[in-house]
């Protein structure tokens, strides 16, 4: 099923989301937090980090959507909705 979901997006889109999620994973690893699945507080901390780095709305939005996307692929609870 996971392969089917991954193939439902263009390759460039999948690569983009995967890259953003890897950024989130590195953040989580550096804080000893779980990224898969993540908790809402972990996502909030990550977004705060992005804001502190003066990232644009589009970059922050893409990062959050990548987290949502990864969680939907595996059927995990979406931590971006809390």
C-alpha positions, -999 to 999 in steps of 0.1 A, spaced: 0 0 0 28 24 9 43 20 -26 10 27 -42 6 60 -22 42 70 -31 36 64 -67 4 85 -67 25 116 -66 50 129 -91 86 119 -84 97 155 -78 69 160 -53 78 128 -35 115 138 -34 105 173 -21 84 159 7 110 132 16 137 159 18 116 181 41 108 151 62 145 142 65 151 177 78 124 170 105 140 137 113 174 153 118 158 179 141 141 151 161 173 131 163 192 161 177 165 165 204 161 128 211 125 130 199 105 106 178 97 116 143 79 84 132 53 88 145 57 123 159 37 141 186 21 175 181 45 191 206 74 178 185 60 195 154 54 227 173 90 227 185 102 222 149 80 249 136 93 273 163 128 264 152 119 273 116 104 306 127 135 314 147 155 308 116 133 333 97 121 307 72 94 318 49 57 308 52 60 286 21 90 267 35 73 262 69 41 251 52 60 226 30 78 212 60 45 207 79 28 192 49 58 167 45 52 156 81 15 152 75 22 133 42 46 109 58 21 101 86 -7 96 62 14 71 42 19 49 72 -16 54 87 -2 72 118 -22 99 137 -15 133 120 4 154 145 -1 186 125 -38 189 133 -35 196 170 
